[in-house]
Amino acid sequence: MLWSGWGDPAKAAPLPDAVTGLLRDLLGVRPSATPPARLADLKPPASRLPDAARAALAAVVGDAHVRTDDEARVRHTRGKSTPDLLRVRAGELSDAPDAVIMPGSHAEVQALLEACAAHRVAAVPFGGGTSVVGGLAPEGAAAFAAVVALDLRRMDALLELDEVSRTATLQPGLRGPRAEELLRARGYTLGHFPQSFEWATIGGFAAARSSGQASAGYGRFDEMVVALTAATPAGTLEAGRAPKSAAGPDLRQLLLGSEGAFGVITSVTVRVRPVPEAAAYEGWRFPDFATGAAALRRLAQDGPRPVVLRLSDEAETMVNLADPGAIGGGLSDASGCLAVVGFEGTPEEIEARRSAAAARLAEAGGTSLGAGPGEKWEHGRFNAPYMRDALLDVGAFVETLETAAFWSAIPALYAAVRDALTATLAGAGTPPLVMCHISHVYEAGASLYFTVVSAQGADDPLAHWAAAKHAANDAILAAGGTISHHHGVGTDHRDWYAREAGPLGTGVLRAVKDRLDPAGVLNPGVLIPPANPQE
Amino acid sequence: MLWSGWGDPAKAAPLPDAVTGLLRDLLGVRPSATPPARLADLKPPASRLPDAARAALAAVVGDAHVRTDDEARVRHTRGKSTPDLLRVRAGELSDAPDAVIMPGSHAEVQALLEACAAHRVAAVPFGGGTSVVGGLAPEGAAAFAAVVALDLRRMDALLELDEVSRTATLQPGLRGPRAEELLRARGYTLGHFPQSFEWATIGGFAAARSSGQASAGYGRFDEMVVALTAATPAGTLEAGRAPKSAAGPDLRQLLLGSEGAFGVITSVTVRVRPVPEAAAYEGWRFPDFATGAAALRRLAQDGPRPVVLRLSDEAETMVNLADPGAIGGGLSDASGCLAVVGFEGTPEEIEARRSAAAARLAEAGGTSLGAGPGEKWEHGRFNAPYMRDALLDVGAFVETLETAAFWSAIPALYAAVRDALTATLAGAGTPPLVMCHISHVYEAGASLYFTVVSAQGADDPLAHWAAAKHAANDAILAAGGTISHHHGVGTDHRDWYAREAGPLGTGVLRAVKDRLDPAGVLNPGVLIPPANPQE
């Protein structure tokens, strides 16, 4: 993973000159004057890890799996939000962990957490490092002797495949492609393809309630999880003896979304499905976003439910048309809104469902564009983060945010968030391009995924963005949306999450954390606001 | 609701003489010598409700909604398990609440809970009163000034129907039929039809994670809930701003299944669906239970998924054939195992799915019996509790229990529970008939629902059953099942639930309860074992 951006550096591609020109002419984007830092030149603050703590941690995992070298520490500094990238590119490494520890088993994680609690060392679980919400940058480090990243990469096995129950037990450090590879060798798939798929891990998918691009067919990751195990400073927690149970509150749902604040997820048992024989993705055009949204709602509620179902608004559609590699690339008509509709199964199943869906979509005002745009979408489905790097390189600011709500709240939510982003960024002198798509659908509602592009500006782009993001978050809550549909809470959304959960809901979460992590060493400041010192 | 049994006394029907004869000849069932108590003769212990507490409660709901008369107290004593019925029929009323309080709003419930906490009065939320796991019989009453039942019957409105999002917000005291009536008047259905449907309430469905007979098509009740509100002694808790969210742990899932121990659910927002045009239920026969279970698994995993999918084992099939009103009534061939397979939708949708499912079931060894048995099943689907009353009347003991597990664990779980029940009851001198069916299916597993019939015996039938139930619960945990698939925990399953959740899981639940109910007045002893006084 590129330390200063996304993914495999070999896959990076510069923007076409035409796009750079458009950015300059429309958004006032100018290349930055300061060249980005080089990894070899970066120097994190001196490691604070006390010798006694280091010895205790090394006693668990072995010396070779305790790293305090600069490169390891830089590579575990924060996540992959745009502010994270801009800060690390500027050499700002104040959040670098004091060490990186690589446990190899549940028992080792358990022992590490006990050692961390004993030595007042904060522990940040680290999977693919792809958090975009500050989930890897704990707060209040000064209150601890040190901060260590628990990198789970060594825990990357398929532990068990139960072909009768169609479940697989996976270790948390498995990255998406490797998990798929191990399952496909046995004829199965997880069907979980978030944009972070190539780098993110099973543990992260569970801890942050990831949702993949095929969620309409395969469900969200939290819906796939039938059992899990977590190591906590207070001991081991196991949940899930049956797909569904009436035995009390569902403790699985307390660990899903807990973002390392309650424990470290050390194994996840997920429902798997046979690899489908075939897949077919198709493009559709709707005259406008509202018409397209109503058509998606129709399929989500009445079926047949596609595996993939997404709809870009007018702005995103227009931009897509300018990108030859994107869904709209090569289409001559820039009007309306583009959708992707995908089916999987046997060719007969696909055809039956595709034609029934096509009838409903046409009735709802859609026009089929055939397989071309669908295939372009599939081909480029994991490329957006690379595109962001290229945009940052030429001096653009680009960031995403997302929410979800019930269908009846979607139109006002869409307008409110777009207005908040546009007004705040334009007010700061950087007129933005705000794009949106419906990325996930449910019977009762949908998610909205926003992308913002603007000039980084000569002064502080991070402050500009912080103001815009703050305004967008306020708008989301005011319009009845949830502060995150699939990115999670981290530290960035924490204060809005506390408003969403309410004081009593937050109190309940804090009571759970106090029980599982009495010393508060797990990912401090992530998910739950620190208790008011006056309390 | 009949105080000493189930439902509407006008619907009670005595057993046919042939059945009584069979019970006598095969199981040694003899009519009880003692005539059952009459409601007018029953005298609960004197109400302990202190005057100050009564005044505080009456100040909230008004005098007319505080009842301390014998009949109200008897009618709120325990639930509808067979031990509950045998005890109340014997005039054993030690668990009668000291008063019955009927709040009319969320604000009143909230104020009542605060008053209860202030006056050390234990509060038992009461919906339809249909718990079969001791959910209405709190423990440790002596530690409180009094115990009151909070009967939610006045909170029975459809608060909102959102036709765009297809959600309905319902009050907790709505009984199943009334909720359906209100929704159907607008063209919608909940699709939730548990056996307790006619009496149980929306609040109870949520608090106990109910699962209906059409769960294969409509999902469990906990899957329908998109938002809920609860009153707790510590304040109001609201959860659910979108169908799905990545904003932290799912607090809805902490209230679902909380059985009144964390708070009183005062409104539930559920996903609703348009009333289907038509429904078709069909009977199928399989040569044996294992073959039938494999066929159900095939449909659950590969589809097409029916709305109703159930399979009786050989013993239950044989008994069904002897009952003219049951699924097998009138069939001449008593061999093998009967299944019900039901579809809903337009006639075309039904036919397409029915024929695809039929091909798979036939391939898996099944033989269609046509619509007759399916229609008999549908007609009698809510009658089993009436049948139990009739069996109790003639001196038989009859009770049910249920569990769920992953598919790979089902065969051993089935054998272990059956063996545990048979061995314990036979050892006590009452050879039982143990029957089972698969009542609910999922991709990864299924539930098993057991019915036991034996003689009550001359000595203590409750002690016999307690030993058998204890053995069955141990067998369930040993074989990897969950202690309840849809009946819940209550006090009956509590100690096994604590084993299932583990000490740390139980500790987390206790931390949540301590936060929401610091005085411990909510349904004490239900769900979570009392903290060890030595701790």
Interface residues (C-beta under 8 A of the other chain):
Chain A: D162 V164 S165 R166 T167 A208 R209 S210 S211 R220 D222 V226 T232 A234 G235 T236 L237 E238 A239 R241 A242 P243 K244 S245 A246 A247 G248 P249 D250 L251 R252 Q253 L254 L255 L256 G257 S258 E259 F262 R271 R273 R297 Q301 T403 A404 A405 F406 W407 S408 A409 H440 Y442 E443 A444 G445 S447 G480 G481 T482 I483 S484 H485 H486 H487 G488 V489 H493 Y497 E500 A501 G502 P503 L504 G505 G507 V508 L509 A511 V512 D514 R515 L516 L527
Chain B: D162 V164 S165 R166 T167 A208 R209 S210 S211 R220 D222 V226 T232 A234 G235 T236 L237 E238 A239 R241 A242 P243 K244 S245 A246 A247 G248 P249 D250 L251 R252 Q253 L254 L255 L256 G257 S258 E259 F262 R271 R273 R297 Q301 T403 A404 A405 F406 W407 S408 A409 H440 Y442 E443 A444 G445 S447 G480 G481 T482 I483 S484 H485 H486 H487 G488 V489 H493 Y497 E500 A501 G502 P503 L504 G505 G507 V508 L509 A511 V512 D514 R515 L516 L527
